[in-house]
Amino acid sequence: MRIPVLVTLVLFTLGVRSAARADASLPVDLSPLRDDEKASFYKLLLKYPSACGKAHSLDVSLRSDPKCKRSVFAARYLARLFSLHLLSSEVEEHYDERFGPVPRVKVDVAKAPVRGDANAPLAMVEFSDFQCPHCKRLQPILEKVLDEYRGQVKLYFKNYPITRMHPDSATAAAAALAAGKQGKYWEFHDKLFGGDQEHEDMQVLEKYAKALKLDLKKWHSDLDAARSQVDTDHADGEKLNISSTPTLYINGRQFHGPHTFEEVKDWIDEELNR
């Protein structure tokens, strides 16, 4: 049976108005999404439960539970994923990694150097490799996070040298820990990431140690002793099935997403608003 043109126009107009009302009632910007992506977005709002663990959908949470801030972050994350024009199945995969029932992990940071206020409530743990270019690009982002969230966020550094690709990385990690025995860990850390990563052999490491006015005899002695700590860090990473660097944990949740300031900030804001 053919539907009259007038009826079709009325139904279409009602649908557009309904979608517009839905858009306006949600704390989410859907303007970058195509119509089919908006439809998939609304479908997932009904599929997923409240991000606060309550017995209703994410859609109900957004419309009637203003105390559940995490649902707002969850919905905005869905919209951001759809704005990348991912398939709905890909969106669900990424969403489940972040908001699904993934257990938090406990990372041993008893001996890990910490940057920021040691009493800050939110802890980031970075597994890193001093010769990894991706790790180098992450450093200014983490520094910006620590500056913006001063007193709220701290950063622990764990060594995960991938020596099959970066043969000098384990020695560089031990050299930084040895510098830490003289109170210069982060200064040495910054020199390693600020230098020529591919050519930081022992001669270059000694140059950094001299520039920081370290006691070289003590530094060499502590460097040998620090290798066991590097091995322990690496073993801790293997227990977590880490396969690449950098790997970042935020309050025990493994960070998934592009290593941008905006994305890391979003995760931190979500944690602080729990």
Secondary structure, 3 states (H helix, E strand, C coil): CCCCHHHHHHHHHHHHHHHHHHHHHCCCCCCCCCHHHHHHHHHHHHHCECCCCCCCEHHHHHHHCCCCHHHHHHHHHHHHHHHCCCCHHHHHHHHHHHHCCCCCCCCCCCCCCEEECCCCCEEEEEEECCCCHHHHHHHHHHHHHHHHCCCCEEEEEEECCCCCCCCCHHHHHHHHHHHHCCCCHHHHHHHHHHCCHHHCCHHHHHHHHHHCCCCHHHHHHHHHHHHHHHHHHHHHHHHCCCCCCCEEEECCEECCCCCCHHHHHHHHHHHHCC
